[in-house]
Amino acid sequence: DLELDDPRVTLLDLLRERLHLTGSKKGCDRGQCGACTVLVDGRRINSCLALAVSLDGADILTIEGVAHGEQLHPVQAAFIAHDGFQCGFCTPGQIMSAIGLIKEAQAGNDPERVREGMSGNLCRCGAYAGITEAVLEAEKAMLSAGERVPA
Amino acid sequence: MPDLVLSTSPAHQRHGSSIGQPLTRRDGVLKVTGEARYAADNHPPKLLHAVLAVSTIARGRVTFLDVEAAKRHPGVVEVMTSANRPALAEDPDAKTNPFMFRLDLLQNDEVRYAMQPIAVVIAETLEAATEGVALLAPRYDVQPARVGLDGGESFFPQAVGVGNPGAVHHGDVEAGLKAASKRVEAVYETPTQYHNAMEPHAIVVSWNGDKLSIDTPSQGLGMAVGRVAGLFGLNPANIHIRSPFLGGGFGSKGFIAGPQLLGILAAKLVDRPVKLVLRREHMYGPVGHRAPTRQTLRLGTDNDGGLTALAHHAKTVSSTFDDFFEPAADASHTLYAAPNISTSHEAVRVDTGTPLFMRAPGEATGSIALESAIDEMAIACGMDPLAFRLKNYAEVEPTSGKPFSSKALRACYAQGAERFGWSTRPLQPRQMRDEAGFLVGWGMGTATFPALMFQAEARAVIKRDGFGVMESGAHDMGQGAWTAFAQIAADGLGLDIDAVEFKAGTSDLPDAGIAGGSAHTATVGAAIHNAGAAVIAKLADLATNDEQSPLFGAGNAGVVARDGRLFRRDDEARSESYADILGRAGLAQVEARGNGAMDPAAAEDYAMHAHGAVFAEVKVDPELGQVRVTRMVGAFAAGRIVNPKLVQSQLYGGMIWGASFTLHEAAVMDHRSGRTMNANLAEYQVPVNADVMGLEAIMVDERDPHVNALGIKGVGEIGITGSAGAVANAVWHATGIRVRRFPIRIEDLMLPV
């Protein structure tokens, strides 16, 4: 349980400034860049636009909780393999958005739909080609891994 | 250049296989797990939060700030204004060299541009500081703002960019134009652009007596230390800046900016550690931008399509209080072999923050105009744009007459055109449609960027356990310095990359100069290479002078360093490991330093540039005028490629910036108020993922024996040049409409159906 003494605190500022979970980044603080993307109850949101007090009891997944120890999440590994980042500042948001997109299962293996579904996450370095490849590959890897798991 | 001689002398040859490998980023795991620590991620104990209050007017004076209201707000600790700002040892308006930019550090109540800092609120929480800023409710004495390219009286700057002459005349362009059988004269406009790195400028700062501990993103740590030392009257040795990762820079973090220095002042005022992070809108004022231009191109050709004259005149703006002039016309110095070339600049002063270097300063801005004009001239001659460029290919640098140190541009044209399928392009516009009925157009542009070098130093160590350390205070703003320099270090030390620890990103390491001008890999790479040569030379001396070494007496034959061993050059059966050499000598380690800088003799004799050719396809909705770039092929020759995976990413990023220049980004100014109307990331449009498809980058083989010992030219900026013009020319080819004001807007392309 977490005591909050100020109703103005956004989820992003709670994570970054009070819990010191600084993986989620602040690029604009008004939902325009996606660098602060996290999953709330499995859905991707811009954490800068959510007041922390409105999320009492919610399940929040940030970039810090994605890998299992040393074992990277398939999306994280694919971002490295396809060089889906340069400066790395937007990367936590891109990865959380990609995990959310794959969960939504709306894009399939269509690069055009992946690009559209990832367009809420700006990358000023222009690593988009690698990001799209990484999302497609990770999705494929997760599907085939899922098939091996008994239902 | 004794260091360069060292590195090529037979006694000190080193072999390695790290350079040229497409390694993934060595900081990759940190970046994908959120563990990479950027400046604003730091939280020293007892930290306070500072937030800037910025001016909502562009010119005038601050007459009132409700400091009491802000201070009454719970959690607010202090409000820093011009009334109580701690004293500085140096006037922020002093300028003793061209790299020293005047700063707004609350030195008075004057406002000289919108978004200028006018106060800083410091509080226990970010929320309280933010609310405190709102409570200041500033009032102003407002004066009319001077805005835009016609906002003031023109003058002709003596110097543009960094000390380039404001005008260059080669031959007689008027005579050349008069003699021409065909002429093109056209005026192109480019907008104000903002770097908009994803990471806003940020600083976390702690004072400890007269010592300063700072986390802040920097493309030039040594210069930042010097600036802070000067302003605060400190010994540079007492200033420690950490900048292991920059969330993008693009030129805006080349110099420490006013807001970062205000963070240091705020910490001093309250005597507690302070974090100051710019809000996105604060990035549209005090941290630099690319100035707008209006460029006039005049070209003439003879009957065979040979250029007889090329005149490039650029008008730009600077601030009322400092000098930076976008060197747009300089793009015409090197590319095309006109016998008569003139470039010139004029400027006006307006109420804006001072413009600054932004990725490919001058080249990007000038290239889009030049490449559009070349396209228009080719069309006037009835020639294919590639054939026209080949007809006017510069075998030597036209304005200087110098030979190129290397120039594989013909190969770039050939390989790019082949890959793109350029040969089937119809000459006339509006000839191609896709299956959906969209107009399809193909355009091209030539890319060029100078191969620059600055100054850098590196320190190399070989330890008794056989491992190596390489240190240089280099900067990774995303280009991949952590990886590329480790590769160069490994080869420089004759070690496997996993046996080398590479240290960078802090100000206590040897000065790596500035990460800019596409020169960082070449400059720091040369320093690393030379430091490696020097330390291997020491090791070789130890071995060849030691009777117990299998290498004894091999001084004249020379040794080769490889895999952590020295081998006798003429007998590889005789070798000894670094560890054994040091062990017997009773030394814990050997170390040496090396420098990287341009060889002035080579620079005197040769013109040094990277080159490229970019081919673009656009599709235009004939009814809506909407443009999409569907394919881009860039072929670039930039000397030795240290890591093709990272270079591909750099080139893609540049090409995307080029497309963005042509189709997306522009700051829109309110001419009544002098304020930017779209100072945010939704309305200042940058490409999103859905805008980017079909990119290909070809790295054309090019060996340059003159630029530096490693033959590196740099790739950070060249991708923009050429690309912007290629997209603009493709839009013409699709539609038959020549748009000369960038970015191209939908309303420019509303076609008669």
Interface residues (C-beta under 8 A of the other chain):
Chain A: D6 R8 V9 D13 R16 E17 H20 L21 T22 G23 S24 K25 K26 G27 C28 D29 R30 Q32 C33 A35 T62 I63 E64 V66 A67 L72 Q76 A77 F79 I80 A81 D83 F85 Q86 C87 G88 F89 C90 T91 P92 I95 P111 E112 V114 R115 E116 M118 S119 G120 N121 L122 C123 R124 C125 G126 A127 Y128 A129 G130 I131 T132
Chain B: T24 R25 D27 G28 V29 L30 K31 V32 T33 G34 E35 A36 R37 Y38 A40 D41 H43 H49 T125 L126 E127 E131 N196 A197 M198 E199 P200 F245 L246 G247 G248 G249 F250 V277 R279 R280 M477 G478 Q479 G480 K645 L646 Q648 S649 Q650 Y652 G653 G654 M655 I656 W657 N680 L681 A682 V686 P687 V688 N689 A690 D691 V692 M693 L695
